[in-house]
Amino acid sequence: MGDLLRGKRRRGVIAAVAVVAIAVLAASIGAAASKSAPTKASATPRVAFLLPENVTPRWNGSDKPAFVKALGKLYKGVKIDVLNANNQPDTQTSQAEDEITKGAKVLVVAAIDGKAFGNVAKRAINQGVKVIAYDRLIAGAKISAYVSFNSVTVGHAMGAWMKAHTKKGARVAIINGSNTDANAHYVNTGMLQVFKPLFKSGARKVVGPATGTWTPGWTPTTAQREMEQLLTKNKNKINAVLSANDGMAGGIISALKAQKLAGKVPVTGQDASLEGIQNIIRKYQGMSVFKDIRKQAPAAAAIANALLRGKKKLPGVNSRTANASGSLIPSVILPVKAVGYANLGLLVRNGWVNTPGIGGLKNVCKGVPKQSICKNA
């Protein structure tokens, strides 16, 4: 009888121990599951906004805050990573790959090298990541969308203005943007639509390479050096400069100042930047092409939002663009406007001068002659 009681007690202890062991095991499994299960924060979608460089004020000063604000309103709680590659294509590739590893659902990319980034875009798309080309086209990959301005139209506007502001026989130099940027080639195409026939007929003469000098990274200091070399080689006999943007125009103007030619040699640009506007007021720069990037970042944000929500119909699409991928990319192409000394008031009336990248009319008019839009400022 005693042995029987002792046997029952042992079986009871073993059963109790088994229950405890099962409870401990269940708790540990539950803990492990809670660690691996996505929390509310980790389940939040991630979007990466990859910028190309910081020599052009627009990227960090305007595009970044506008995109973050617009997407934040459309998709509450979305995680937005904004990264600038500082003109280093390899850095931009690494940034994209890191964001994919972190779980980014959408990449919005202003590519430094649109052709090279096509391979990165393909890898991203194969992993289910959506890719939007921002401002600069990405070649060779079936990306989801393209949001930009018509850069051929930008170049054509520069060419048309310069044709009207030069005389027969004028010697014209062309300073292009980066050779790796598709937009720089489109701008050049637009310029040459106007000037190639003039060069061919002899009505204008090209100084330097027939299609112009290419400027790595659109860097103003490089453009200044390129202009200095052209001036030296041609004994200052240059009557006009087709510059592809305002930043480079600033470098070119510095080279012209050193030869006491600033204000005598008309220079073009684009972006309607603070520097560009001030140089137009000083009459060092003839014109700039105004691209309202206040509309560009929200347009890209609206598409990113739609992609995050799995929508196939993308908002704002008004065109299709070929990008060597064998398909036409849904595109949002925004309008442009040439601005010069006579119509700078447009930038006051539409509020452009009050944007973060410009800083208000008082900032524009600081240190410049009291003329044009600064007459009563």
Buried (B, 14 or more C-beta within 10 A) or exposed (E): EEEEEEEEEEEEEEEEEEEEEEEEEEEEEEEEEEEEEEEEEEEBBBBBBBBBBEBBBBBBBBBBBBBBBBBEEBBEEBBBBBBBBBBBBEBBBBBBEEBBEEBBBBBBBBBBBBBBBBBBBBBBBEEEBBBBBBBBBBBBBBBBBBBBBBBBBBBBBBBBBBBEBBEEEBBBBBBBBBEBBBBBBBBBBBBBBBBBEBBEEEBBEBBBEEBBBBBEBBBBBBBBBBBBEBBEEEEEEBBBBBBBBBBBBBBBBBBBEEBEBBBEBBBBBBBBBBBBBBBBBBBBBBBBBBBBBBBBBBBBBBBBBBBBEEEEEBBBBEEEBEBEBEEEBBBBBBEBBBBBBEBBEBBBEEEBBBBEBBBEBEBBBEEBEEEBBBEEB
